[in-house]
């Protein structure tokens, strides 16, 4: 009698030589959310279970089921697998998927086995409070992803109300904090002295162009050319044209950075590259950024905002400087890449109203009234 072969059905001897049966999918399936499962000790029952798992797997591959069904039914782990295979996750930019994936990993470690229906607002607060004291920014990021995940559960009719809808997050950074010209100059000088020339270039550049860190790190060496920078933002797909060649000191810095990259042991393909010529990952860049900022803050106590400044604040700074210069909303949108419809809301979020703005307003009124 021919032996029946079932995909991913395997056996191995346990203690005492007794056979144990397993359903063991390939590595790529495990990465997608499917797990190795210990099957019943009875061979017939084990084969039936393996066949059922293969049936679920085929339905998942065909798109008629969206989750890895050997995860515990109704659990956060199963929900996360379902979410990661849905269009809501697949349509995200690659960098956003990476960021969300890290947060999901943390959530699975904390509450992966918990039933979706058992998650309450108190559960959310326990997770947040447990992380916030040591890692406030990470805690907020994890809870935001949990909020998205639970909203996905609402759409799947698993729950009626999102328990993470109002998580009570506290701001981890001052809203609207901007870089003063003195802070930019101090950071660039210190970064160069520490051998992190590309970090100084990134800060000097982004004070003018106000882009997200991922887009800055993706700029090619050609960005140092005479035709300015043209990029398509990874998060939104918006295309922006940035005439940095019109700013003499910035154009000189970019040219120097490109020349430095060419002299490296490995010719860099990106503008903001490590000393070895390799591209930065966001975590690596941010770690070195924090190290430089600590040194700058120690060297320049006369600039009190330095310890709180982050790279993201340069996006705030660019918008603020453009507004101070009297740029129209559509002009600012041309730099930031936001739509005209949402640009005013974005400006209200990013722009810090400064003394210079009020002075400009008074001068305009005085000119209008011939004072």
C-alpha positions as CSV (number, residue, x, y, z in Angstrom):
1,X,0.0,0.0,0.0
2,X,1.4,3.4,-1.1
3,X,2.3,5.8,1.7
4,X,0.1,8.9,1.8
5,X,2.2,12.1,1.4
6,X,0.9,15.3,3.0
7,X,2.6,18.6,2.5
8,X,4.6,19.9,5.5
9,X,3.7,16.7,7.4
10,X,6.7,15.4,9.2
11,X,7.7,13.2,12.2
12,X,10.6,12.7,14.5
13,X,11.4,10.6,17.5
14,X,10.8,12.0,20.9
15,X,11.8,10.6,24.3
16,X,11.7,6.9,24.5
17,X,11.7,6.6,20.7
18,X,8.0,7.5,20.4
19,X,7.1,9.3,17.1
20,X,5.9,12.9,17.3
21,X,4.1,14.5,14.4
22,X,4.5,18.1,13.2
23,X,3.1,20.4,10.5
24,X,6.3,22.3,9.4
25,X,5.8,24.9,6.7
26,X,8.7,26.5,4.8
27,X,10.7,29.4,6.1
28,X,9.0,32.0,3.9
29,X,5.6,30.9,5.3
30,X,6.8,31.1,8.8
31,X,7.9,34.7,8.1
32,X,4.4,35.4,6.8
33,X,2.8,34.4,10.1
34,X,2.4,30.6,9.8
35,X,3.8,28.5,12.7
36,X,5.2,25.0,13.1
37,X,2.4,23.1,14.9
38,X,2.8,20.0,17.1
39,X,0.1,17.5,15.9
40,X,-1.8,14.9,17.8
41,X,0.2,11.8,18.7
42,X,-2.3,9.6,16.8
43,X,-1.0,9.4,13.3
44,X,-4.4,9.4,11.6
45,X,-5.6,12.4,13.6
46,X,-2.2,14.1,12.9
47,X,-2.6,13.6,9.2
48,X,-6.2,15.0,9.3
49,X,-5.0,18.1,11.1
50,X,-2.1,18.6,8.7
51,X,-4.5,18.3,5.8
52,X,-6.8,20.9,7.3
53,X,-3.8,23.3,7.8
54,X,-2.9,22.8,4.2
55,X,-6.4,23.6,3.2
56,X,-6.3,26.9,5.2
57,X,-2.9,27.7,3.7
58,X,-4.2,27.2,0.2
59,X,-7.2,29.5,0.9
60,X,-4.8,32.1,2.3
61,X,-2.7,31.9,-0.8
62,X,-5.8,32.2,-3.0
63,X,-6.8,35.3,-1.1
64,X,-10.1,33.9,0.2
65,X,-8.7,34.0,3.7
66,X,-6.4,36.8,4.9
67,X,-4.7,35.4,7.9
68,X,-2.5,32.6,9.1
69,X,-5.1,30.3,10.6
70,X,-2.9,28.2,12.8
71,X,-2.4,31.2,15.0
72,X,-4.7,31.1,18.0
73,X,-8.2,32.0,16.7
74,X,-9.4,35.4,17.9
75,X,-6.0,36.3,19.4
76,X,-4.1,39.5,18.9
77,X,-1.5,37.4,17.1
78,X,-4.1,36.2,14.6
79,X,-5.4,39.7,14.1
80,X,-1.9,41.0,13.5
81,X,-1.2,38.4,10.8
82,X,-4.6,39.3,9.2
83,X,-3.7,43.0,9.3
84,X,-0.2,42.4,7.8
85,X,-1.7,40.5,4.8
86,X,-4.4,43.1,4.2
87,X,-4.3,46.1,1.8
88,X,-4.3,48.4,4.8
89,X,-0.8,47.3,5.6
90,X,0.5,46.3,2.1
91,X,-0.3,49.7,0.7
92,X,1.9,51.4,3.3
93,X,5.3,52.7,2.3
94,X,8.2,50.3,2.9
95,X,9.7,52.4,5.7
96,X,6.2,52.7,7.4
97,X,5.8,48.9,7.2
98,X,9.2,48.5,8.9
99,X,8.2,50.9,11.7
100,X,4.8,49.3,12.2
101,X,6.3,45.9,12.1
102,X,8.6,46.7,15.0
103,X,5.7,47.9,17.1
104,X,3.7,44.8,16.2
105,X,6.5,42.6,17.4
106,X,6.5,44.4,20.7
107,X,2.7,44.0,21.0
108,X,2.9,40.3,20.2
109,X,5.4,39.8,22.9
110,X,3.2,41.6,25.4
111,X,-0.3,40.5,24.5
112,X,0.0,38.2,21.5
113,X,-2.0,35.4,23.1
114,X,-4.7,37.7,24.4
115,X,-8.2,37.4,22.8
116,X,-9.0,40.5,20.8
117,X,-12.3,40.8,22.7
118,X,-10.4,41.0,26.0
119,X,-8.4,44.1,25.1
120,X,-9.9,47.1,27.1
121,X,-8.9,50.7,27.5
122,X,-7.3,49.6,30.8
123,X,-5.2,47.1,28.9
124,X,-4.0,49.9,26.6
125,X,-3.1,52.1,29.5
126,X,-1.2,49.3,31.2
127,X,0.9,48.8,28.1
128,X,1.5,52.5,27.7
129,X,2.3,53.2,31.3
130,X,4.6,50.2,31.5
131,X,6.8,51.5,28.6
132,X,6.5,55.3,28.9
133,X,8.8,55.8,31.9
134,X,11.9,54.4,30.1
135,X,11.0,54.8,26.4
136,X,8.2,57.4,26.0
137,X,8.6,57.8,22.2
138,X,8.5,54.1,21.6
139,X,5.6,53.7,24.0
140,X,3.6,56.3,22.0
141,X,4.5,54.6,18.7
142,X,3.4,51.1,20.0
143,X,0.1,52.5,21.2
144,X,-0.6,54.3,17.9
145,X,-0.1,51.0,16.1
146,X,-2.3,49.2,18.6
147,X,-5.0,51.8,17.8
148,X,-4.7,51.0,14.1
149,X,-4.8,47.3,14.8
150,X,-7.9,47.5,16.9
151,X,-9.6,49.8,14.4
152,X,-8.9,47.0,11.8
153,X,-10.6,44.6,14.2
154,X,-13.6,46.9,14.2
155,X,-13.7,46.8,10.4
156,X,-13.5,43.0,10.6
157,X,-16.5,43.0,12.9
158,X,-14.5,41.3,15.6
159,X,-15.3,44.1,18.1
160,X,-17.7,47.0,18.1
161,X,-15.6,49.7,19.7
162,X,-11.9,50.5,19.4
163,X,-10.5,50.3,23.0
164,X,-7.4,52.2,21.9
165,X,-9.3,55.1,20.3
166,X,-8.5,57.5,23.1
167,X,-5.2,56.3,24.6
168,X,-4.3,59.5,26.4
169,X,-0.8,59.8,24.9
170,X,1.5,62.5,26.2
171,X,3.6,64.6,23.8
172,X,7.2,63.3,24.0
173,X,8.6,66.4,22.3
174,X,7.8,70.1,22.3
175,X,5.4,70.9,19.5
176,X,6.7,73.5,17.1
177,X,10.3,73.5,18.5
178,X,12.6,74.9,15.8
179,X,16.3,75.1,15.2
180,X,17.8,78.6,15.6
181,X,20.6,79.5,13.1
182,X,23.0,79.3,16.0
183,X,21.9,75.7,16.8
184,X,22.3,74.7,13.2
185,X,25.8,76.2,13.0
186,X,26.9,74.6,16.2
187,X,25.6,71.2,15.3
188,X,27.4,71.3,11.9
189,X,30.7,72.4,13.4
190,X,30.6,69.7,16.0
191,X,29.5,67.0,13.6
192,X,32.5,67.8,11.3
193,X,34.9,67.8,14.3
194,X,33.6,64.4,15.4
195,X,34.1,63.0,11.9
196,X,30.4,62.8,11.1
197,X,30.5,65.2,8.2
198,X,27.4,63.8,6.5
199,X,25.3,64.5,9.6
200,X,26.2,68.1,9.5
201,X,25.3,68.2,5.8
202,X,21.9,66.5,6.5
203,X,21.1,69.2,9.1
204,X,22.2,72.1,7.0
205,X,20.3,70.8,4.0
206,X,17.1,70.0,5.8
207,X,16.9,73.4,7.4
208,X,16.1,74.5,3.9
209,X,14.2,71.7,2.3
210,X,12.2,70.4,5.3
211,X,11.8,66.7,4.2
212,X,11.3,63.6,6.2
213,X,14.5,61.8,7.4
214,X,13.9,58.7,5.2
215,X,13.7,60.9,2.1
216,X,16.9,62.8,3.0
217,X,18.8,59.6,3.5
218,X,17.6,58.3,0.1
219,X,19.0,61.3,-1.8
220,X,21.5,60.2,-4.5
221,X,24.9,61.8,-5.0
222,X,23.3,63.5,-8.0
223,X,21.5,65.8,-5.6
224,X,24.7,67.8,-5.3
225,X,24.4,68.7,-9.0
226,X,23.7,72.2,-10.5
227,X,20.0,71.5,-11.2
228,X,18.8,71.2,-7.6
229,X,17.0,68.3,-6.0
230,X,14.0,66.6,-7.4
231,X,12.6,63.8,-5.2
232,X,9.4,61.8,-4.8
233,X,8.4,61.5,-1.1
234,X,8.3,57.9,0.0
235,X,5.4,58.4,2.4
236,X,3.0,60.3,0.2
237,X,4.4,59.9,-3.3
238,X,4.4,63.7,-3.7
239,X,7.0,65.1,-6.1
240,X,9.0,68.2,-5.1
241,X,11.6,70.3,-6.9
242,X,14.0,72.0,-4.6
243,X,16.4,74.6,-6.1
244,X,19.2,74.3,-3.5
245,X,21.7,75.5,-6.1
246,X,20.3,79.0,-5.4
247,X,21.7,79.0,-1.9
248,X,25.4,79.5,-2.3
249,X,26.7,78.1,1.1
250,X,24.3,75.1,0.8
251,X,25.4,74.3,-2.7
252,X,29.0,74.5,-1.7
253,X,28.4,72.1,1.2
254,X,26.6,69.6,-1.0
255,X,29.4,69.7,-3.6
256,X,31.9,69.2,-0.8
257,X,30.0,66.3,0.6
258,X,29.8,64.6,-2.9
259,X,33.6,65.0,-3.3
260,X,34.2,63.6,0.2
261,X,32.0,60.6,-0.7
262,X,34.0,59.9,-3.9
263,X,37.3,59.9,-1.9
264,X,36.0,57.2,0.5
265,X,37.1,53.6,0.5
266,X,33.8,52.8,-1.3
267,X,32.3,55.4,-3.6
268,X,28.9,56.2,-2.1
269,X,25.7,56.2,-4.2
270,X,23.8,58.3,-1.7
271,X,24.6,61.9,-0.6
272,X,24.2,61.3,3.2
273,X,26.6,58.3,3.6
274,X,28.7,56.9,6.3
275,X,32.4,57.3,6.4
276,X,32.7,53.9,4.8
277,X,30.5,54.9,2.0
278,X,27.4,52.9,2.9
279,X,23.9,54.3,3.2
280,X,22.5,55.0,6.7
281,X,19.5,53.1,8.1
282,X,17.3,55.4,10.1
283,X,18.2,53.8,13.5
284,X,21.9,54.1,12.8
285,X,21.7,57.7,11.7
286,X,19.5,58.6,14.7
287,X,21.9,57.0,17.1
288,X,24.8,59.0,15.8
289,X,22.6,62.1,15.7
290,X,21.9,61.8,19.4
291,X,25.5,61.3,20.2
292,X,26.5,64.5,18.3
293,X,23.6,66.5,19.8
294,X,24.8,65.5,23.3
295,X,28.3,66.8,22.6
296,X,26.9,70.0,21.0
297,X,24.7,70.7,24.0
298,X,27.6,70.2,26.3
299,X,29.8,72.6,24.3
300,X,27.1,75.3,23.9
301,X,25.1,75.8,27.1
302,X,24.1,79.2,25.7
303,X,21.7,77.5,23.3
304,X,19.2,76.0,25.8
305,X,17.0,74.3,23.2
306,X,19.8,72.0,21.9
307,X,19.2,69.0,24.2
308,X,15.5,68.8,23.0
309,X,16.1,69.3,19.2
310,X,15.5,66.3,16.9
311,X,15.9,65.9,13.2
312,X,12.2,66.1,12.6
313,X,12.2,69.6,14.0
314,X,14.0,70.7,10.9
315,X,10.8,70.1,8.9
316,X,9.1,72.6,11.4
317,X,12.1,74.9,10.9
318,X,11.9,75.0,7.1
319,X,8.2,75.8,7.2
320,X,8.7,78.5,9.8
321,X,11.5,80.2,7.9
322,X,9.4,80.2,4.7
323,X,6.5,81.7,6.5
324,X,8.7,84.4,8.1
325,X,9.9,85.3,4.6
326,X,6.3,85.9,3.6
327,X,5.8,82.9,1.4
328,X,2.3,82.0,0.3
329,X,0.7,78.7,1.3
330,X,1.1,77.3,-2.2
331,X,4.8,78.2,-2.1
332,X,5.4,76.4,1.2
333,X,3.4,73.4,-0.2
334,X,5.7,73.3,-3.2
335,X,8.6,72.7,-0.8
336,X,7.0,70.4,1.8
337,X,5.1,68.3,-0.8
338,X,1.7,68.7,0.9
339,X,-1.5,69.3,-1.1
340,X,-3.0,72.8,-1.3
341,X,-6.1,71.5,0.4
342,X,-4.3,70.3,3.5
343,X,-1.4,72.8,3.5
344,X,-3.0,75.3,5.9
345,X,-3.7,72.5,8.4
346,X,-0.1,71.3,8.1
347,X,1.3,74.8,8.5
348,X,-0.8,75.3,11.7
349,X,0.7,72.1,13.0
350,X,4.3,72.7,12.1
351,X,4.7,76.5,12.1
352,X,5.9,78.3,15.3
353,X,4.7,81.9,15.3
354,X,7.7,84.0,16.0
355,X,8.5,87.6,16.8
356,X,9.8,88.0,13.3
357,X,6.4,87.1,11.9
358,X,4.6,89.7,14.0
359,X,7.2,92.3,13.0
360,X,6.6,91.5,9.3
361,X,2.9,91.8,9.9
362,X,3.3,95.3,11.4
363,X,5.6,96.4,8.6
364,X,3.0,95.2,6.0
365,X,0.3,97.2,7.8
366,X,2.4,100.3,8.1
367,X,3.2,100.1,4.4
368,X,-0.5,99.7,3.6
369,X,-1.4,102.7,5.7
370,X,1.5,104.9,4.6
371,X,2.8,105.3,8.1
